[in-house]
Amino acid sequence: MNMQDLIKKIQLLEYHQKLMLEMLAPQTFPFNKLIIEKGLNEQKVNSFLGYCDKLSNQLEEQKAEGFVYYHPLFNEFIQALPANIQAKEAIDACLKQDLFVPLMREFKKYI
């Protein structure tokens, strides 16, 4: 198989992936859909999810200590986002897919 054939196969797979993504109900897995739409690899997603887990733990600790202002955590979240994802779309997708709900509800106040 030559390079031109490989390129055609990749383009066909990308097209089919796009069609399959459109077939999904919008509320089924919005975070997963966002990952596919933005072309994120597994390493970036795992890094982001790990960071959200860390921020969730920090939020719980800060709430237990009586904090009421979480903008510094939100700023950390913004820095952890992959470059091609906006905070609002990540927060909305996570909330709809029930990921890090307390954290994302807090962050939604800042967008």
FIKOLZA-1660 file (N, C-alpha, C; in steps of 0.1 Angstrom, whole numbers, plus 5000, padded with zeros to 4 digits):
% residues 111
   i   px   py   pz ch aa at
   1 5009 4988 5000  A  M  N
   1 5000 5000 5000  A  M CA
   1 5009 5012 5000  A  M  C
   2 5007 5021 4991  A  N  N
   2 5015 5033 4990  A  N CA
   2 5009 5044 4999  A  N  C
   3 5017 5055 4999  A  M  N
   3 5014 5066 5008  A  M CA
   3 5000 5073 5004  A  M  C
   4 4998 5074 4991  A  Q  N
   4 4985 5080 4986  A  Q CA
   4 4973 5072 4991  A  Q  C
   5 4974 5058 4990  A  D  N
   5 4963 5050 4995  A  D CA
   5 4961 5051 5010  A  D  C
   6 4972 5052 5017  A  L  N
   6 4970 5054 5032  A  L CA
   6 4963 5068 5035  A  L  C
   7 4967 5078 5028  A  I  N
   7 4961 5091 5030  A  I CA
   7 4946 5090 5027  A  I  C
   8 4942 5083 5016  A  K  N
   8 4928 5082 5012  A  K CA
   8 4921 5074 5023  A  K  C
   9 4927 5064 5028  A  K  N
   9 4920 5056 5039  A  K CA
   9 4918 5064 5052  A  K  C
  10 4928 5072 5055  A  I  N
  10 4927 5081 5067  A  I CA
  10 4916 5091 5065  A  I  C
  11 4915 5097 5053  A  Q  N
  11 4905 5107 5050  A  Q CA
  11 4891 5100 5051  A  Q  C
  12 4890 5088 5046  A  L  N
  12 4877 5081 5047  A  L CA
  12 4873 5078 5061  A  L  C
  13 4883 5074 5069  A  L  N
  13 4880 5071 5084  A  L CA
  13 4876 5084 5091  A  L  C
  14 4883 5095 5088  A  E  N
  14 4879 5108 5094  A  E CA
  14 4865 5112 5090  A  E  C
  15 4862 5110 5078  A  Y  N
  15 4848 5113 5073  A  Y CA
  15 4838 5104 5080  A  Y  C
  16 4841 5091 5081  A  H  N
  16 4831 5082 5087  A  H CA
  16 4830 5085 5102  A  H  C
  17 4841 5089 5108  A  Q  N
  17 4841 5093 5123  A  Q CA
  17 4832 5105 5124  A  Q  C
  18 4833 5115 5115  A  K  N
  18 4825 5127 5116  A  K CA
  18 4810 5123 5115  A  K  C
  19 4807 5114 5106  A  L  N
  19 4793 5110 5104  A  L CA
  19 4788 5103 5116  A  L  C
  20 4796 5094 5122  A  M  N
  20 4792 5087 5134  A  M CA
  20 4790 5097 5146  A  M  C
  21 4798 5107 5147  A  L  N
  21 4797 5116 5157  A  L CA
  21 4784 5124 5156  A  L  C
  22 4780 5127 5144  A  E  N
  22 4767 5134 5142  A  E CA
  22 4755 5125 5145  A  E  C
  23 4757 5112 5144  A  M  N
  23 4746 5103 5147  A  M CA
  23 4743 5102 5162  A  M  C
  24 4753 5105 5170  A  L  N
  24 4751 5105 5185  A  L CA
  24 4741 5116 5189  A  L  C
  25 4733 5112 5199  A  A  N
  25 4724 5122 5204  A  A CA
  25 4733 5132 5212  A  A  C
  26 4730 5145 5211  A  P  N
  26 4739 5155 5216  A  P CA
  26 4741 5153 5231  A  P  C
  27 4731 5148 5239  A  Q  N
  27 4733 5147 5253  A  Q CA
  27 4739 5133 5257  A  Q  C
  28 4742 5124 5248  A  T  N
  28 4746 5111 5252  A  T CA
  28 4760 5112 5260  A  T  C
  29 4770 5116 5253  A  F  N
  29 4783 5117 5259  A  F CA
  29 4790 5130 5254  A  F  C
  30 4786 5141 5259  A  P  N
  30 4791 5154 5253  A  P CA
  30 4806 5156 5256  A  P  C
  31 4811 5151 5267  A  F  N
  31 4825 5153 5269  A  F CA
  31 4833 5145 5259  A  F  C
  32 4829 5132 5257  A  N  N
  32 4836 5124 5248  A  N CA
  32 4835 5129 5234  A  N  C
  33 4823 5135 5230  A  K  N
  33 4821 5141 5217  A  K CA
  33 4831 5153 5216  A  K  C
  34 4832 5161 5226  A  L  N
  34 4842 5172 5226  A  L CA
  34 4856 5167 5223  A  L  C
  35 4860 5157 5230  A  I  N
  35 4873 5151 5228  A  I CA
  35 4875 5147 5213  A  I  C
  36 4866 5141 5207  A  I  N
  36 4867 5137 5193  A  I CA
  36 4867 5149 5184  A  I  C
  37 4858 5158 5186  A  E  N
  37 4857 5170 5178  A  E CA
  37 4870 5178 5178  A  E  C
  38 4876 5179 5190  A  K  N
  38 4889 5187 5191  A  K CA
  38 4901 5179 5188  A  K  C
  39 4900 5166 5186  A  G  N
  39 4911 5158 5182  A  G CA
  39 4921 5155 5193  A  G  C
  40 4916 5154 5205  A  L  N
  40 4926 5152 5216  A  L CA
  40 4930 5138 5217  A  L  C
  41 4943 5136 5221  A  N  N
  41 4947 5122 5222  A  N CA
  41 4945 5117 5237  A  N  C
  42 4947 5105 5239  A  E  N
  42 4944 5099 5252  A  E CA
  42 4953 5105 5263  A  E  C
  43 4965 5108 5260  A  Q  N
  43 4974 5114 5270  A  Q CA
  43 4969 5128 5275  A  Q  C
  44 4965 5136 5265  A  K  N
  44 4960 5149 5269  A  K CA
  44 4947 5148 5277  A  K  C
  45 4938 5139 5273  A  V  N
  45 4926 5137 5281  A  V CA
  45 4928 5132 5295  A  V  C
  46 4937 5122 5296  A  N  N
  46 4940 5116 5309  A  N CA
  46 4947 5127 5318  A  N  C
  47 4955 5135 5312  A  S  N
  47 4962 5146 5320  A  S CA
  47 4951 5156 5325  A  S  C
  48 4942 5160 5316  A  F  N
  48 4931 5169 5320  A  F CA
  48 4922 5163 5331  A  F  C
  49 4918 5150 5329  A  L  N
  49 4910 5144 5339  A  L CA
  49 4917 5143 5352  A  L  C
  50 4930 5139 5352  A  G  N
  50 4938 5139 5364  A  G CA
  50 4938 5152 5371  A  G  C
  51 4940 5163 5363  A  Y  N
  51 4940 5176 5369  A  Y CA
  51 4927 5180 5375  A  Y  C
  52 4916 5176 5368  A  C  N
  52 4903 5179 5374  A  C CA
  52 4901 5172 5387  A  C  C
  53 4906 5160 5388  A  D  N
  53 4905 5152 5400  A  D CA
  53 4912 5159 5411  A  D  C
  54 4924 5164 5408  A  K  N
  54 4932 5171 5418  A  K CA
  54 4924 5184 5423  A  K  C
  55 4919 5191 5413  A  L  N
  55 4912 5203 5416  A  L CA
  55 4899 5200 5424  A  L  C
  56 4892 5189 5422  A  S  N
  56 4881 5185 5429  A  S CA
  56 4884 5183 5444  A  S  C
  57 4895 5176 5446  A  N  N
  57 4900 5173 5460  A  N CA
  57 4903 5187 5467  A  N  C
  58 4910 5196 5460  A  Q  N
  58 4913 5209 5465  A  Q CA
  58 4900 5216 5469  A  Q  C
  59 4890 5216 5460  A  L  N
  59 4878 5222 5463  A  L CA
  59 4871 5217 5475  A  L  C
  60 4871 5204 5477  A  E  N
  60 4865 5198 5489  A  E CA
  60 4873 5203 5502  A  E  C
  61 4886 5203 5501  A  E  N
  61 4894 5207 5512  A  E CA
  61 4891 5222 5515  A  E  C
  62 4891 5230 5505  A  Q  N
  62 4888 5244 5507  A  Q CA
  62 4874 5247 5513  A  Q  C
  63 4865 5239 5508  A  K  N
  63 4851 5241 5514  A  K CA
  63 4851 5237 5528  A  K  C
  64 4858 5226 5532  A  A  N
  64 4858 5221 5546  A  A CA
  64 4865 5232 5555  A  A  C
  65 4874 5240 5549  A  E  N
  65 4882 5250 5556  A  E CA
  65 4874 5263 5557  A  E  C
  66 4862 5264 5550  A  G  N
  66 4854 5275 5550  A  G CA
  66 4856 5285 5539  A  G  C
  67 4864 5281 5529  A  F  N
  67 4866 5290 5518  A  F CA
  67 4852 5292 5510  A  F  C
  68 4851 5304 5505  A  V  N
  68 4839 5306 5497  A  V CA
  68 4842 5312 5483  A  V  C
  69 4855 5315 5480  A  Y  N
  69 4859 5321 5468  A  Y CA
  69 4869 5311 5461  A  Y  C
  70 4865 5306 5449  A  Y  N
  70 4873 5295 5443  A  Y CA
  70 4879 5300 5430  A  Y  C
  71 4880 5313 5427  A  H  N
  71 4885 5317 5415  A  H CA
  71 4900 5313 5412  A  H  C
  72 4908 5312 5422  A  P  N
  72 4922 5307 5420  A  P CA
  72 4922 5292 5414  A  P  C
  73 4912 5284 5419  A  L  N
  73 4911 5271 5413  A  L CA
  73 4906 5271 5399  A  L  C
  74 4897 5280 5396  A  F  N
  74 4892 5282 5382  A  F CA
  74 4904 5286 5373  A  F  C
  75 4912 5295 5378  A  N  N
  75 4924 5299 5370  A  N CA
  75 4933 5288 5367  A  N  C
  76 4935 5279 5377  A  E  N
  76 4943 5267 5375  A  E CA
  76 4936 5258 5364  A  E  C
  77 4923 5257 5365  A  F  N
  77 4916 5249 5355  A  F CA
  77 4918 5254 5341  A  F  C
  78 4917 5268 5339  A  I  N
  78 4919 5274 5326  A  I CA
  78 4933 5270 5321  A  I  C
  79 4943 5270 5330  A  Q  N
  79 4957 5267 5325  A  Q CA
  79 4958 5253 5321  A  Q  C
  80 4950 5244 5327  A  A  N
  80 4951 5229 5324  A  A CA
  80 4943 5225 5312  A  A  C
  81 4935 5234 5307  A  L  N
  81 4927 5231 5295  A  L CA
  81 4936 5229 5283  A  L  C
  82 4933 5219 5274  A  P  N
  82 4940 5219 5262  A  P CA
  82 4937 5232 5254  A  P  C
  83 4947 5236 5246  A  A  N
  83 4947 5249 5240  A  A CA
  83 4934 5252 5231  A  A  C
  84 4929 5241 5225  A  N  N
  84 4918 5243 5216  A  N CA
  84 4904 5241 5222  A  N  C
  85 4904 5241 5235  A  I  N
  85 4891 5239 5242  A  I CA
  85 4888 5251 5251  A  I  C
  86 4877 5257 5250  A  Q  N
  86 4873 5269 5258  A  Q CA
  86 4867 5263 5271  A  Q  C
  87 4868 5271 5282  A  A  N
  87 4864 5268 5295  A  A CA
  87 4849 5264 5295  A  A  C
  88 4841 5273 5289  A  K  N
  88 4826 5271 5289  A  K CA
  88 4822 5257 5282  A  K  C
  89 4828 5254 5271  A  E  N
  89 4825 5241 5265  A  E CA
  89 4829 5229 5273  A  E  C
  90 4841 5230 5279  A  A  N
  90 4845 5219 5288  A  A CA
  90 4836 5218 5300  A  A  C
  91 4833 5229 5306  A  I  N
  91 4825 5228 5318  A  I CA
  91 4811 5223 5315  A  I  C
  92 4805 5228 5305  A  D  N
  92 4791 5223 5301  A  D CA
  92 4792 5208 5297  A  D  C
  93 4802 5204 5290  A  A  N
  93 4802 5190 5286  A  A CA
  93 4804 5181 5298  A  A  C
  94 4813 5185 5307  A  C  N
  94 4815 5177 5319  A  C CA
  94 4802 5176 5328  A  C  C
  95 4795 5187 5329  A  L  N
  95 4783 5187 5337  A  L CA
  95 4773 5178 5331  A  L  C
  96 4771 5179 5317  A  K  N
  96 4761 5170 5311  A  K CA
  96 4765 5156 5311  A  K  C
  97 4777 5153 5313  A  Q  N
  97 4782 5139 5313  A  Q CA
  97 4784 5134 5328  A  Q  C
  98 4781 5143 5337  A  D  N
  98 4782 5140 5352  A  D CA
  98 4797 5138 5356  A  D  C
  99 4806 5146 5351  A  L  N
  99 4820 5145 5354  A  L CA
  99 4823 5157 5363  A  L  C
 100 4829 5154 5375  A  F  N
 100 4833 5164 5384  A  F CA
 100 4823 5175 5387  A  F  C
 101 4811 5170 5390  A  V  N
 101 4799 5179 5390  A  V CA
 101 4801 5190 5401  A  V  C
 102 4805 5188 5413  A  P  N
 102 4806 5199 5422  A  P CA
 102 4816 5209 5418  A  P  C
 103 4827 5205 5412  A  L  N
 103 4838 5213 5407  A  L CA
 103 4833 5222 5395  A  L  C
 104 4826 5215 5386  A  M  N
 104 4822 5222 5374  A  M CA
 104 4810 5232 5377  A  M  C
 105 4802 5229 5387  A  R  N
 105 4791 5238 5391  A  R CA
 105 4798 5251 5397  A  R  C
 106 4808 5249 5405  A  E  N
 106 4815 5261 5410  A  E CA
 106 4821 5269 5399  A  E  C
 107 4828 5262 5389  A  F  N
 107 4835 5269 5378  A  F CA
 107 4825 5276 5369  A  F  C
 108 4813 5270 5368  A  K  N
 108 4803 5276 5359  A  K CA
 108 4799 5291 5363  A  K  C
 109 4801 5293 5376  A  K  N
 109 4798 5307 5381  A  K CA
 109 4808 5317 5376  A  K  C
 110 4820 5313 5371  A  Y  N
 110 4830 5322 5367  A  Y CA
 110 4831 5324 5352  A  Y  C
 111 4822 5317 5344  A  I  N
 111 4822 5319 5330  A  I CA
 111 4810 5328 5325  A  I  C
% end
